[in-house]
Amino acid sequence: SLPMERLAKGMERLVMLELSAGQAGSLAGRPSVFSEVRGCQQTFGALERGLHAFAKYVPRDVVKMMLSGEMSSNNAMARRNVTIMFADIVGFTSMCESTPSEVLVDLMGEYFQTMCEEILSTGGVLDKFIGDCIMALWNAPRRHQHHQSAACCAALRM
């Protein structure tokens, strides 16, 4: 049936983390007349919305590892050397005091976008934003043989 086909295709897409703003809730529409199928559609929709929100805050690579089972509770806490970078803007406080908030928001959006692209392009993972500071790491959760040089490369590009 069409509802089951949509559900199956949606699950395949979801496992691959093929999400976009327009796809969240993609099974919405005419619900199935069968209560079991309708229940699956509703549960799938909730799962899809949850993963879509989760993927906004956790690197896609990490989410994919979690979905595939590559990252489990057994190996999530493995000991290993990592490279950590903290990067912030010199003079940010005084810049905030002298810059209109609308301009500051645009500047920070552009700054974070550019810096994050450099981190991700070298195999780094964004850990968090602390004000104007970006914390990133390499060699976790996915192994990176040359994590030290990759972090240095990202820092030089930034």
N, C-alpha and C positions, 0 to 999 in steps of 0.2 A: 504494500500500500504506500501511497505517497507520503503520509506522515512518518512511517517507519524508514523509508528511503532518506528523507530529510534528516531524521534523527541519526541514522548511520553515517551519512556524509558529514553531518555536523560533528559527530564524535571523532571521525578521522581528522577533520580540520583542527579540532580542539587539541588532540594529542600532539599534533605538530606545532601547536601554539600559533596557528595562523589566525591572529586576531587583528581586527581593525575596528575603529569606532563604529562603523556602519554594520559590523557583523554581530556585535553583542546583542543577544536576543534574536538571533537570526531564525529561530524556529517559531517566532511569534506569527500569528496569523490564524488560520482556521484550525482550532484544536480538534483532535481525533474524537470520534464518537465513542471509542472504547476507553473506559476509565483508566485501564492500565497504561495504555499508550499516552493518554493525556497526562497522567502522573509522571511518566518518563519525560515528556516534553517540558513540563513545568520544572522538574528537577534539573534537567539538562540546562534550561534557561538560567536557573539560579547558579549552577556551576560555571556556566559560560561568563556570566556577569562577574562572578567572584574572581575567576582567573584573569579576566580582562582588567579588573581593578588591581589585583596582585601583581600583574606583569608591568604595571605602571611604576611600581616602587621597588621591584626586585629585578635584577638583570635577566633578560630573556633566556640567556644561556643557563643561568642557575635554575630558572623555572623549568626549562626543558629537561635539565638533568634530574630534577625532582620528579617530573611526570614520567620520565623513562625508567625510573628506578635506579639510574646511575648514581644518584646521591641519596643515600638512605641514612637512617639514624646511626647505623653501624660505622659508616665511613665518614660521616659529617664531622666527627671530632678527631680525625687522624692528626697526629703530630707531623708538622713539616715546617721547613723554613719558608717564610713568605717575605715579600718586599712590600712595604707600606709607604704611601706618599700622602703627605698633607700639603695642599696648595691653597694659598689665600692671596688676597689682594693687599699689597702694601698701601697704607694710607686709606683704607676703606672707611674707617670711622669719620675722618675729616671729609672724605668724598660724600658721604651720606649727609653730612651737615650742610653742604653747599650745593647739593644737586636736588632738583625737584623730584618728588617721589615717582611721577610718571616716567621721567627720563631714567631714573635709577632702576626701575623695574625692567624696562627695555634693555638697558645695559647688562644687567645681571642675567637676564634670560639669554642674551647673546653670548655672554661670557661662559655660563654653565654649559650651553649647547656646544660651544667650540672646545672647551676643555674636556668635556665628557667624550666627545668624538675621538679626541687624541688618546685618551685612556683606553677606551674600548677597542680602538684600532690596533693597539699593541697587546691585546689580550688581558688587559686589566679589568677589574670589577669595581664598580662604584659601590662604596660601602655606605657613605652618608654625606650629607651636606650639613655643615655647622656654620650657620651665618653665611659668610662669604667663602668659607673654607670647604674644600672638597677632600674627602678621605677616600683613597683608592688602594687596592691591593692586587698583587700578582701572585700566582701559584696556589690560589685557593679560590673557589672550590675545585676548579679544574687545574690539573698540573700544567706547568709551563716551564720547560727545561731551562730557558734563559730569562727567567723572570727579572733578575737584577738589571740586565741590559735593556730589557723591554721597558721597565719603569724609567730608566734613565733616558731612553729614546722618547718616551711620552713627555717627560719633564722638559727635555730640550725643545721639543715641538711646541710645547705650551708657551 
